[in-house]
């Protein structure tokens, strides 16, 4: 089967097309084959390829196959899912430790990773959603804010932050979004009560306090700003970071936590159904053939177009 491998740590040029044997379910009892139609390029892919996560990968080293998000067709039946079902999910790439991700024609997946894709959702849109939307939902779970709370979402123009704005608004929160100035109108349509443009920490704090003079009950920091944002959080509030790479030191009884997206088939099924019903919006920046994964990484690093880049397989 066709795959794209990371041949060594480095820039996008280290991504090369290769061929590997089709995976055999007998080699991983309990897993099932999924014939992929689309796979998304995540920021974690870029960090792994560059070597930034090398220490966390232990003995695992190139060549390996990147990729978290996927959408495709189930080859083998799984509990509650017949062969031929259109499914989506994400591989917990680092935790799985196999070095076999979704830049491939076929993968072996745990049934707990899989959710059915509604007929109204195409493979491209389905592949753009799993890790980011589930992470946003799990961040809201960690915040544990009652309905009506004021929540600041940073990185609201990014993929995870954009989902967080929508899900927080659906949960009844008063959302302040920190994002690009060009996205003010769209973020308001997605549910933000107020939008603050990116700027220096002092400018951001002033902007947030303009919408919430009493300060906010919680922050979901998808932009990884960390400590400079603590002044906008109420005493005893909550601060959830999207990565352990940037976590502020707690003060004033502010609870600090980190969300790490974990596969959750039931939650993903709900999110895909919202997408199919038009109650949740995703954004695809580009659709690029699998063989051009290096170009996809270049575009993702350049960041010229917001949204998820999807590889067609």
GUFIVO-315170 format. One record per atom (N, C-alpha, C): z, x, y; residue in three letters. Coordinates in steps of 0.2 Angstrom, whole numbers, padded with zeros to 4 digits, always signed. Layout:
N
ZXYala ...
This chain:
313
+0000+0004-0006unk +0000+0000+0000unk +0000+0004+0006unk -0002+0001+0012unk -0002+0005+0018unk +0005+0005+0021unk +0007+0011+0024unk +0013+0011+0028unk +0011+0016+0034unk +0016+0016+0038unk +0016+0021+0044unk +0023+0025+0043unk +0022+0032+0042unk +0028+0036+0041unk +0030+0040+0047unk +0036+0041+0048unk +0039+0046+0053unk +0038+0053+0049unk +0034+0058+0051unk +0033+0064+0047unk +0038+0069+0049unk +0041+0069+0055unk +0046+0073+0058unk +0048+0070+0064unk +0054+0072+0066unk +0057+0070+0072unk +0053+0072+0078unk +0052+0068+0083unk +0048+0070+0089unk +0045+0064+0093unk +0039+0065+0096unk +0036+0060+0100unk +0032+0055+0096unk +0029+0050+0099unk +0025+0045+0095unk +0020+0049+0090unk +0017+0055+0092unk +0012+0058+0088unk +0015+0059+0081unk +0021+0059+0079unk +0024+0060+0073unk +0023+0055+0068unk +0020+0049+0071unk +0019+0043+0066unk +0012+0044+0063unk +0012+0043+0057unk +0005+0044+0053unk +0005+0039+0048unk -0002+0036+0047unk -0003+0032+0042unk -0003+0035+0035unk +0000+0032+0030unk +0000+0035+0023unk -0001+0029+0018unk -0001+0031+0012unk -0001+0026+0006unk +0005+0027+0002unk +0008+0022+0000unk +0014+0022-0005unk +0013+0017-0010unk +0016+0018-0016unk +0016+0013-0021unk +0019+0006-0019unk +0016+0001-0022unk +0019-0006-0020unk +0026-0006-0023unk +0031-0008-0019unk +0038-0009-0021unk +0039-0013-0028unk +0043-0011-0032unk +0044-0015-0038unk +0051-0018-0038unk +0052-0025-0039unk +0058-0028-0039unk +0063-0025-0044unk +0060-0022-0049unk +0065-0020-0055unk +0068-0014-0052unk +0066-0010-0047unk +0070-0005-0044unk +0075-0006-0040unk +0076-0013-0038unk +0081-0015-0034unk +0083-0022-0036unk +0087-0023-0041unk +0089-0029-0044unk +0092-0034-0038unk +0090-0040-0038unk +0092-0045-0033unk +0088-0045-0027unk +0084-0040-0025unk +0079-0040-0020unk +0073-0044-0022unk +0069-0046-0017unk +0063-0049-0018unk +0057-0046-0013unk +0051-0047-0016unk +0046-0044-0012unk +0043-0049-0006unk +0042-0046+0000unk +0039-0050+0005unk +0033-0047+0007unk +0027-0050+0007unk +0021-0047+0010unk +0021-0048+0017unk +0021-0043+0021unk +0022-0043+0028unk +0015-0045+0032unk +0016-0049+0037unk +0010-0050+0041unk +0011-0047+0048unk +0018-0046+0050unk +0019-0044+0057unk +0026-0040+0056unk +0027-0035+0061unk +0033-0031+0061unk +0034-0029+0069unk +0040-0030+0071unk +0041-0028+0078unk +0043-0021+0079unk +0042-0019+0085unk +0044-0012+0087unk +0050-0013+0091unk +0056-0010+0089unk +0062-0011+0092unk +0064-0004+0096unk +0068-0004+0101unk +0071+0002+0104unk +0074+0006+0099unk +0077+0003+0094unk +0081+0008+0089unk +0076+0012+0085unk +0069+0009+0084unk +0064+0013+0081unk +0063+0019+0085unk +0062+0019+0091unk +0061+0024+0096unk +0066+0030+0095unk +0072+0027+0095unk +0078+0032+0095unk +0078+0036+0088unk +0077+0032+0083unk +0077+0035+0076unk +0071+0040+0076unk +0065+0038+0078unk +0059+0043+0077unk +0060+0049+0081unk +0064+0049+0087unk +0065+0054+0091unk +0070+0059+0089unk +0074+0057+0084unk +0079+0061+0081unk +0086+0060+0084unk +0086+0055+0089unk +0092+0054+0093unk +0098+0051+0088unk +0096+0048+0083unk +0101+0045+0078unk +0101+0050+0072unk +0099+0056+0072unk +0098+0060+0066unk +0105+0061+0063unk +0110+0062+0067unk +0117+0064+0064unk +0120+0057+0060unk +0118+0051+0063unk +0121+0045+0060unk +0117+0044+0053unk +0111+0047+0052unk +0107+0046+0046unk +0110+0050+0040unk +0114+0055+0041unk +0116+0059+0036unk +0111+0063+0033unk +0110+0062+0026unk +0105+0066+0022unk +0098+0063+0023unk +0098+0057+0025unk +0091+0054+0026unk +0087+0057+0032unk +0081+0060+0030unk +0077+0064+0035unk +0070+0062+0033unk +0065+0063+0038unk +0058+0062+0037unk +0056+0065+0031unk +0050+0063+0028unk +0047+0057+0030unk +0050+0050+0028unk +0050+0045+0032unk +0053+0039+0031unk +0049+0034+0035unk +0050+0027+0033unk +0046+0022+0036unk +0051+0018+0040unk +0049+0017+0047unk +0053+0014+0052unk +0052+0006+0051unk +0056+0002+0055unk +0055-0005+0056unk +0061-0009+0054unk +0063-0014+0058unk +0068-0019+0057unk +0065-0025+0056unk +0062-0028+0061unk +0060-0035+0061unk +0054-0036+0057unk +0053-0042+0054unk +0047-0043+0050unk +0046-0051+0049unk +0040-0053+0048unk +0038-0059+0046unk +0032-0059+0041unk +0032-0063+0036unk +0027-0063+0031unk +0028-0068+0026unk +0026-0067+0020unk +0026-0072+0015unk +0030-0070+0009unk +0034-0074+0006unk +0038-0072+0000unk +0034-0072-0006unk +0034-0066-0010unk +0030-0065-0016unk +0034-0068-0022unk +0041-0067-0022unk +0045-0069-0027unk +0050-0074-0025unk +0052-0079-0029unk +0057-0084-0027unk +0063-0081-0025unk +0067-0084-0020unk +0074-0082-0018unk +0078-0089-0018unk +0084-0088-0018unk +0088-0094-0018unk +0087-0098-0012unk +0084-0105-0014unk +0083-0109-0009unk +0076-0108-0005unk +0072-0103-0008unk +0066-0102-0005unk +0061-0100-0011unk +0055-0104-0011unk +0050-0104-0016unk +0045-0098-0014unk +0042-0095-0019unk +0037-0090-0018unk +0032-0094-0014unk +0029-0090-0009unk +0024-0093-0005unk +0027-0095+0002unk +0033-0095+0003unk +0037-0098+0009unk +0036-0092+0014unk +0034-0095+0020unk +0034-0090+0026unk +0041-0089+0028unk +0042-0082+0029unk +0049-0080+0030unk +0049-0075+0036unk +0055-0074+0039unk +0056-0069+0044unk +0063-0066+0043unk +0064-0060+0045unk +0071-0057+0045unk +0071-0050+0048unk +0076-0047+0047unk +0076-0040+0049unk +0080-0036+0044unk +0078-0030+0043unk +0081-0025+0038unk +0086-0021+0042unk +0093-0021+0040unk +0098-0017+0043unk +0096-0010+0042unk +0092-0007+0045unk +0088+0000+0043unk +0093+0005+0042unk +0098+0006+0047unk +0103+0012+0046unk +0108+0011+0041unk +0110+0005+0041unk +0115+0003+0036unk +0112+0003+0029unk +0106+0001+0028unk +0103+0001+0022unk +0102+0008+0019unk +0100+0012+0023unk +0100+0019+0021unk +0094+0021+0016unk +0089+0017+0015unk +0084+0019+0010unk +0078+0022+0014unk +0078+0022+0020unk +0072+0025+0024unk +0066+0021+0023unk +0066+0015+0021unk +0060+0011+0020unk +0061+0004+0024unk +0057+0004+0029unk +0057-0001+0034unk +0051-0006+0034unk +0049-0008+0039unk +0044-0014+0039unk +0038-0012+0042unk +0037-0005+0043unk +0030-0003+0045unk +0026-0002+0039unk +0025-0008+0035unk +0022-0007+0028unk +0019-0014+0026unk +0015-0014+0021unk +0012-0020+0019unk +0017-0025+0015unk +0021-0022+0011unk +0026-0025+0007unk +0033-0022+0007unk +0038-0026+0007unk +0045-0023+0007unk +0049-0027+0002unk +0054-0024+0000unk +0059-0027-0004unk +0065-0029+0000unk +0067-0036+0000unk +0072-0039+0005unk +0077-0042+0001unk +0083-0041+0004unk +0089-0045+0001unk +0088-0053+0003unk +0089-0057-0001unk +0088-0064+0001unk +0092-0066+0007unk +0098-0063+0008unk +0102-0065+0014unk +0099-0062+0020unk +0094-0059+0020unk +0090-0057+0026unk +0085-0062+0029unk +0084-0067+0024unk +0078-0071+0025unk +0079-0078+0027unk +0075-0080+0032unk +0075-0087+0034unk +0068-0090+0034unk +0067-0096+0033unk +0060-0099+0033unk +0058-0100+0040unk +0051-0099+0041unk +0048-0099+0047unk +0045-0106+0048unk +0047-0110+0053unk +0044-0117+0054unk +0036-0116+0055unk +0033-0122+0053unk +0026-0122+0054unk +0023-0121+0061unk +0027-0123+0066unk +0025-0122+0073unk +0025-0115+0075unk +0028-0110+0071unk +0029-0103+0074unk +0024-0099+0070unk +0020-0095+0074unk +0016-0090+0070unk +0020-0084+0068unk +0016-0080+0064unk +0020-0074+0062unk +0021-0069+0068unk +0017-0068+0073unk +0018-0064+0078unk +0025-0066+0082unk +0025-0072+0084unk +0032-0075+0087unk +0038-0074+0082unk +0037-0075+0076unk +0043-0075+0071unk +0045-0068+0071unk +0041-0063+0071unk +0043-0056+0070unk +0046-0053+0076unk +0045-0057+0082unk +0048-0054+0088unk +0055-0056+0089unk +0057-0060+0085unk +0064-0064+0086unk +0070-0061+0082unk +0070-0059+0076unk +0076-0059+0072unk +0081-0054+0074unk +0080-0048+0075unk +0086-0044+0077unk +0088-0045+0084unk +0084-0046+0089unk +0086-0047+0096unk +0090-0054+0096unk +0087-0059+0094unk +0090-0066+0095unk +0097-0066+0091unk +0097-0064+0085unk +0103-0064+0081unk +0108-0059+0084unk +0107-0054+0087unk +0111-0049+0091unk +0114-0053+0097unk +0110-0056+0100unk +0112-0060+0106unk +0117-0066+0104unk +0115-0069+0099unk +0120-0075+0096unk +0126-0072+0094unk +0126-0066+0091unk +0133-0063+0088unk +0137-0060+0094unk +0133-0058+0099unk +0137-0056+0105unk +0141-0062+0108unk +0138-0068+0109unk +0141-0073+0111unk +0147-0075+0107unk +0146-0075+0100unk +0152-0076+0096unk +0158-0071+0098unk +0156-0065+0099unk +0162-0060+0100unk +0165-0062+0107unk +0161-0064+0112unk +0164-0066+0118unk +0169-0071+0118unk +0168-0076+0113unk +0173-0081+0112unk +0175-0085+0119unk +0170-0086+0123unk +0171-0090+0129unk +0171-0097+0128unk +0175-0101+0131unk +0175-0108+0131unk +0169-0111+0135unk +0166-0117+0134unk +0161-0119+0138unk +0163-0120+0145unk +0158-0118+0149unk +0160-0119+0157unk +0162-0112+0159unk +0163-0107+0155unk +0164-0100+0158unk +0159-0097+0161unk +0160-0092+0166unk +0155-0089+0169unk +0154-0082+0166unk +0148-0081+0164unk +0146-0075+0160unk +0140-0071+0164unk +0141-0065+0164unk +0136-0060+0167unk +0132-0057+0161unk +0126-0058+0161unk +0121-0055+0156unk +0117-0049+0159unk +0118-0043+0158unk +0114-0038+0160unk +0108-0037+0156unk +0103-0033+0159unk +0097-0033+0155unk +0093-0039+0153unk +0094-0044+0158unk +0091-0051+0156unk +0084-0051+0156unk +0080-0046+0159unk +0073-0046+0158unk +0071-0043+0152unk +0075-0040+0148unk +0074-0037+0142unk +0074-0042+0136unk +0072-0040+0130unk +0072-0045+0125unk +0078-0048+0123unk +0083-0043+0121unk +0090-0046+0119unk +0093-0050+0125unk +0093-0047+0131unk +0096-0051+0137unk +0093-0057+0138unk +0086-0058+0137unk +0083-0064+0138unk +0085-0070+0133unk +0086-0068+0127unk +0089-0072+0122unk +0096-0074+0124unk +0100-0069+0126unk +0107-0071+0128unk +0107-0076+0133unk +0103-0075+0139unk +0103-0080+0144unk +0102-0087+0141unk +0097-0088+0137unk +0095-0094+0135unk +0101-0097+0130unk +0103-0093+0126unk +0109-0096+0121unk +0115-0097+0125unk +0117-0093+0130unk +0123-0094+0134unk +0122-0101+0138unk +0117-0102+0141unk +0116-0108+0144unk +0116-0114+0140unk +0113-0114+0134unk +0114-0119+0129unk +0121-0120+0127unk +0125-0115+0127unk +0132-0116+0125unk +0136-0119+0130unk +0133-0120+0136unk +0137-0123+0142unk +0140-0118+0146unk +0138-0112+0146unk +0141-0107+0151unk +0137-0107+0157unk +0140-0104+0162unk +0137-0103+0169unk +0135-0096+0169unk +0128-0095+0169unk +0126-0088+0167unk +0123-0085+0174unk +0125-0079+0175unk +0123-0075+0180unk +0119-0069+0177unk +0112-0069+0178unk +0108-0064+0175unk +0106-0058+0179unk +0107-0052+0177unk +0105-0046+0180unk +0098-0044+0177unk +0093-0044+0181unk +0087-0043+0179unk +0082-0040+0184unk +0075-0040+0183unk +0070-0038+0187unk +0069-0043+0193unk +0068-0041+0199unk +0067-0046+0204unk +0061-0050+0203unk +0056-0048+0199unk +0050-0052+0198unk +0052-0058+0193unk +0057-0057+0190unk +0059-0062+0184unk +0064-0068+0187unk +0065-0068+0193unk +0070-0073+0196unk +0068-0080+0194unk +0062-0082+0195unk +0060-0089+0194unk +0061-0090+0186unk +0058-0086+0182unk +0058-0087+0175unk +0065-0087+0172unk +0070-0083+0174unk +0076-0083+0172unk +0080-0089+0174unk +0079-0092+0180unk +0082-0098+0182unk +0079-0104+0177unk +0073-0104+0175unk +0070-0109+0171unk +0073-0108+0164unk +0075-0102+0162unk +0078-0101+0155unk +0086-0103+0155unk +0088-0104+0161unk +0095-0107+0161unk +0100-0103+0165unk +0098-0098+0169unk +0102-0094+0173unk +0104-0098+0179unk +0111-0098+0181unk +0113-0101+0187unk +0111-0097+0193unk +0112-0090+0192unk +0110-0085+0198unk +0107-0079+0195unk +0103-0076+0199unk +0100-0070+0196unk +0101-0064+0201unk +0103-0058+0199unk +0105-0053+0203unk +0099-0047+0201unk +0096-0044+0206unk +0091-0039+0205unk +0095-0033+0203unk +0091-0028+0200unk +0094-0022+0198unk +0095-0018+0204unk +0100-0013+0204unk +0101-0009+0210unk +0107-0004+0208unk +0110-0001+0213unk +0115+0003+0212unk +0121-0001+0210unk +0126+0002+0207unk +0132-0002+0205unk +0135-0006+0211unk +0136-0003+0217unk +0139-0007+0222unk +0134-0013+0224unk +0128-0012+0224unk +0123-0018+0225unk +0124-0023+0220unk +0124-0021+0214unk +0125-0026+0208unk +0132-0030+0209unk +0137-0026+0210unk +0144-0030+0211unk +0143-0035+0216unk +0141-0033+0222unk +0140-0037+0228unk +0136-0043+0226unk +0131-0042+0222unk +0126-0048+0220unk +0130-0053+0216unk +0133-0050+0211unk +0137-0054+0206unk +0143-0058+0209unk +0146-0055+0214unk +0152-0058+0217unk +0149-0063+0222unk +0143-0063+0224unk +0140-0068+0228unk +0139-0075+0225unk +0138-0074+0218unk +0138-0080+0214unk +0145-0082+0211unk +0149-0077+0210unk +0155-0078+0207unk +0161-0075+0211unk +0163-0077+0217unk +0168-0074+0221unk +0175-0073+0217unk +0176-0077+0212unk +0182-0077+0208unk +0181-0072+0202unk +0175-0069+0202unk +0174-0064+0196unk +0172-0068+0190unk +0169-0064+0185unk +0166-0068+0179unk +0171-0067+0173unk +0171-0072+0169unk +0175-0072+0163unk +0173-0067+0158unk +0167-0066+0157unk +0164-0061+0152unk +0158-0058+0154unk +0156-0052+0151unk +0150-0049+0152unk +0147-0047+0145unk +0141-0048+0145unk +0137-0046+0139unk +0132-0040+0142unk +0133-0034+0140unk +0130-0029+0144unk +0124-0026+0139unk +0119-0030+0140unk +0113-0028+0136unk +0109-0022+0139unk +0111-0020+0145unk +0108-0015+0149unk +0112-0008+0148unk +0118-0009+0145unk +0122-0003+0144unk +0124+0001+0151unk +0126-0003+0155unk +0129-0001+0162unk +0136+0002+0161unk +0140-0002+0157unk +0147+0000+0155unk +0152+0000+0161unk +0155+0006+0162unk +0161+0006+0167unk +0160+0003+0174unk +0154+0004+0177unk +0153+0002+0184unk +0153-0006+0185unk +0153-0009+0179unk +0153-0017+0179unk +0160-0020+0179unk +0165-0016+0177unk +0171-0018+0175unk +0174-0022+0182unk +0173-0020+0188unk +0176-0023+0193unk +0174-0031+0194unk +0169-0033+0191unk +0167-0040+0192unk +0170-0044+0186unk +0174-0041+0182unk +0177-0045+0176unk +0184-0047+0178unk +0186-0053+0177unk +0193-0055+0178unk +0198-0051+0174unk +0204-0051+0177unk +0209-0048+0173unk +0210-0053+0166unk +0210-0049+0160unk +0210-0053+0154unk +0204-0056+0152unk +0198-0053+0155unk +0192-0056+0153unk +0189-0052+0147unk +0183-0053+0146unk +0180-0050+0140unk +0173-0046+0142unk +0172-0040+0139unk +0166-0036+0140unk +0163-0034+0133unk +0157-0036+0132unk +0154-0035+0125unk +0148-0030+0127unk +0148-0024+0124unk +0142-0020+0125unk +0137-0021+0119unk +0130-0020+0120unk +0125-0020+0115unk +0125-0014+0111unk +0128-0009+0113unk +0128-0003+0109unk +0134+0001+0110unk +0136+0004+0104unk +0142+0009+0104unk +0141+0015+0108unk +0135+0016+0110unk +0133+0022+0114unk +0136+0022+0121unk +0137+0016+0124unk +0140+0015+0131unk +0145+0009+0131unk +0151+0011+0130unk +0156+0006+0130unk +0162+0008+0135unk +0164+0004+0140unk +0169+0006+0145unk +0176+0006+0142unk +0180+0010+0145unk +0187+0010+0143unk +0190+0004+0146unk +0194+0000+0142unk +0197-0006+0144unk +0202-0005+0149unk +0203-0010+0154unk +0208-0009+0159unk +0210-0017+0161unk +0215-0018+0164unk +0218-0024+0166unk +0217-0030+0161unk +0219-0028+0155unk +0219-0032+0149unk +0212-0035+0148unk +0207-0032+0150unk +0200-0034+0148unk +0199-0032+0141unk +0197-0036+0137unk +0195-0035+0130unk +0188-0032+0130unk +0187-0026+0126unk +0181-0023+0126unk +0179-0023+0118unk +0172-0025+0117unk +0170-0025+0110unk +0162-0023+0110unk +0160-0022+0104unk +0153-0020+0103unk +0150-0024+0098unk +0144-0027+0100unk +0140-0031+0095unk +0135-0026+0091unk +0135-0027+0085unk +0130-0023+0080unk +0127-0029+0076unk +0120-0030+0078unk +0117-0035+0074unk +0117-0035+0067unk +0119-0040+0064unk +0120-0040+0056unk +0116-0046+0054unk +0112-0045+0048unk +0108-0051+0045unk +0112-0057+0044unk +0110-0063+0046unk +0113-0069+0045unk +0108-0074+0045unk +0106-0076+0038unk +0100-0080+0037unk +0101-0087+0040unk +0107-0090+0040unk +0109-0096+0042unk +0108-0097+0050unk +0110-0092+0053unk +0109-0091+0061unk +0102-0090+0062unk +0099-0086+0059unk +0092-0085+0060unk +0087-0091+0059unk +0089-0095+0054unk +0085-0101+0053unk +0086-0106+0059unk +0092-0106+0062unk +0093-0110+0067unk +0089-0108+0073unk +0089-0101+0074unk +0085-0099+0080unk +0078-0100+0079unk +0075-0099+0073unk +0068-0100+0072unk +0066-0108+0073unk +0071-0112+0071unk +0070-0119+0072unk +0070-0121+0080unk +0074-0118+0084unk +0074-0119+0091unk +0068-0116+0094unk +0065-0110+0091unk +0059-0108+0094unk +0053-0113+0092unk +0053-0115+0086unk +0048-0120+0084unk +0048-0126+0088unk +0054-0128+0090unk +0055-0135+0094unk +0054-0134+0101unk +0052-0128+0103unk +0051-0126+0110unk +0058-0126+0114unk +0063-0125+0111unk +0070-0125+0114unk +0072-0118+0115unk +0069-0113+0113unk +0070-0106+0114unk +0064-0102+0115unk +0063-0098+0120unk +0057-0094+0121unk +0057-0087+0119unk +0052-0084+0117unk +0051-0077+0115unk +0046-0075+0119unk +0045-0068+0120unk +0040-0065+0124unk +0037-0059+0120unk +0031-0059+0119unk +0027-0054+0115unk +0023-0050+0120unk +0024-0044+0121unk +0021-0040+0126unk +0014-0038+0124unk +0013-0036+0117unk +0007-0033+0114unk +0007-0035+0107unk +0001-0035+0104unk +0000-0036+0097unk -0005-0030+0095unk -0003-0026+0091unk -0007-0020+0089unk -0007-0019+0082unk -0013-0016+0079unk -0013-0015+0072unk -0008-0010+0070unk -0006-0011+0063unk -0001-0006+0060unk -0003+0001+0061unk -0009+0002+0060unk -0012+0009+0060unk -0011+0013+0067unk -0010+0008+0072unk -0009+0011+0079unk -0002+0011+0081unk +0002+0012+0076unk +0010+0012+0078unk +0012+0017+0083unk +0008+0023+0083unk +0010+0028+0088unk +0008+0025+0095unk +0003+0022+0096unk +0001+0019+0102unk +0006+0014+0104unk +0008+0010+0099unk +0014+0005+0101unk +0020+0008+0103unk +0022+0014+0101unk +0028+0017+0103unk +0027+0020+0110unk +0021+0022+0111unk +0019+0025+0118unk +0020+0019+0123unk +0018+0014+0122unk +0018+0008+0126unk +0025+0006+0127unk +0029+0005+0121unk +0036+0003+0122unk +0040+0008+0126unk +0039+0015+0126unk +0042+0019+0130unk +0040+0019+0137unk +0034+0017+0138unk +0032+0017+0145unk +0035+0011+0148unk +0036+0005+0145unk +0039-0001+0147unk +0035-0004+0152unk +0029-0004+0152unk +0025-0007+0158unk +0025-0015+0157unk +0025-0017+0151unk +0025-0025+0150unk +0031-0027+0146unk +0035-0032+0149unk +0041-0034+0146unk +0039-0038+0140unk +0044-0038+0135unk +0043-0041+0129unk +0043-0037+0123unk +0042-0040+0117unk +0042-0036+0111unk +0035-0034+0109unk +0034-0028+0107unk +0027-0026+0104unk +0027-0027+0097unk +0022-0031+0094unk +0022-0033+0087unk +0016-0029+0084unk +0017-0026+0078unk +0012-0023+0074unk +0009-0029+0069unk +0003-0029+0069unk +0000-0034+0064unk -0002-0030+0058unk -0001-0033+0052unk -0001-0029+0046unk -0007-0033+0041unk 
